[in-house]
């Protein structure tokens, strides 16, 4: 009985796949460098983790998933506006504001875009 050939190379966890998806779904897509800066993780290590070459642990992956989902939601809430400096998004993440509150504030300032 022949066994199936095993794939070699790095593998990425389902959680980090979802992190990558969240970063792509943001409007505009969020650069890995900006995300690494926001979560305080070295860019080279973040790139290695997101390509499956570095295991960061389940707890850290869960944290990245939570932060990436919040980033995606905030970026969608302010679209077509964006941040000139990602530290603004980092400060926003440190508040208890919701994407709906942010969207309402922008609508109040600029009117409804629809």
C-alpha positions as CSV (number, residue, x, y, z in Angstrom):
1,X,0.0,0.0,0.0
2,X,1.5,3.3,-1.1
3,X,1.1,6.3,1.2
4,X,0.2,9.7,-0.1
5,X,3.1,12.1,-0.5
6,X,3.3,14.6,2.4
7,X,3.4,18.3,1.5
8,X,6.5,20.0,2.7
9,X,7.0,23.6,3.6
10,X,5.4,26.0,6.1
11,X,1.8,25.8,7.1
12,X,-0.3,28.6,8.4
13,X,-3.0,28.1,11.1
14,X,-6.6,28.7,10.4
15,X,-6.5,31.6,12.9
16,X,-3.7,33.3,11.1
17,X,-5.5,32.7,7.8
18,X,-8.4,34.6,9.2
19,X,-6.1,37.4,10.3
20,X,-4.8,37.7,6.8
21,X,-8.3,37.7,5.5
22,X,-9.3,40.5,7.9
23,X,-6.4,42.6,6.7
24,X,-7.3,42.1,3.1
25,X,-11.0,42.8,3.7
26,X,-10.3,46.2,5.3
27,X,-11.0,49.2,3.1
28,X,-8.3,49.8,1.9
29,X,-6.5,46.6,2.6
30,X,-4.3,47.1,5.7
31,X,-0.5,46.6,5.2
32,X,1.2,44.0,7.2
33,X,3.7,46.6,8.4
34,X,0.9,48.8,9.8
35,X,-0.7,45.8,11.6
36,X,2.7,44.8,13.1
37,X,3.2,48.3,14.3
38,X,-0.3,48.4,15.9
39,X,0.1,45.1,17.8
40,X,3.7,45.9,18.7
41,X,5.3,42.9,16.9
42,X,8.5,43.1,14.8
43,X,7.6,43.3,11.1
44,X,10.0,40.4,10.1
45,X,8.4,38.2,12.7
46,X,4.9,39.1,11.7
47,X,5.6,38.3,8.0
48,X,7.2,35.0,9.1
49,X,4.1,34.2,11.2
50,X,1.7,35.1,8.4
51,X,3.5,32.8,6.0
52,X,3.7,29.9,8.4
53,X,7.4,30.1,9.0
54,X,7.0,31.1,12.7
55,X,4.6,29.8,15.3
56,X,3.5,32.6,17.7
57,X,1.2,30.5,19.9
58,X,-2.5,30.1,20.1
59,X,-3.0,33.0,22.6
60,X,-1.1,35.4,20.5
61,X,-2.9,34.3,17.3
62,X,-6.3,34.8,19.1
63,X,-5.2,38.3,20.1
64,X,-4.1,39.1,16.5
65,X,-7.5,37.8,15.2
66,X,-9.4,40.1,17.6
67,X,-7.3,43.1,16.7
68,X,-7.4,42.5,12.9
69,X,-11.2,42.2,13.0
70,X,-11.5,45.5,14.9
71,X,-9.1,47.1,12.4
72,X,-11.1,45.8,9.5
73,X,-14.4,47.0,11.0
74,X,-13.0,50.5,11.8
75,X,-11.5,50.9,8.4
76,X,-14.8,49.9,6.7
77,X,-16.6,52.3,9.0
78,X,-14.6,55.3,7.9
79,X,-14.4,54.3,4.2
80,X,-13.6,56.2,1.9
81,X,-11.6,58.1,4.5
82,X,-8.4,56.4,5.8
83,X,-5.6,57.1,8.2
84,X,-2.6,59.1,7.1
85,X,-0.8,57.7,10.1
86,X,-1.6,54.3,11.5
87,X,-1.0,55.5,15.0
88,X,-4.5,57.1,14.8
89,X,-6.0,53.7,14.3
90,X,-4.0,52.3,17.2
91,X,-5.3,55.1,19.5
92,X,-8.8,54.4,18.3
93,X,-8.4,50.7,19.1
94,X,-7.4,51.6,22.6
95,X,-10.8,53.3,23.2
96,X,-14.2,51.6,23.8
97,X,-15.6,53.2,20.6
98,X,-17.5,50.9,18.2
99,X,-17.4,51.0,14.4
100,X,-21.1,52.1,14.5
101,X,-20.2,55.1,16.8
102,X,-17.3,56.1,14.5
103,X,-19.6,55.8,11.4
104,X,-22.2,57.9,13.1
105,X,-19.7,60.6,14.0
106,X,-18.3,60.7,10.4
107,X,-21.9,60.9,9.0
108,X,-22.6,63.7,11.4
109,X,-19.6,65.6,10.1
110,X,-19.7,64.9,6.4
111,X,-23.3,63.7,5.8
112,X,-24.4,60.3,4.4
113,X,-22.4,59.1,1.4
114,X,-25.3,57.0,0.0
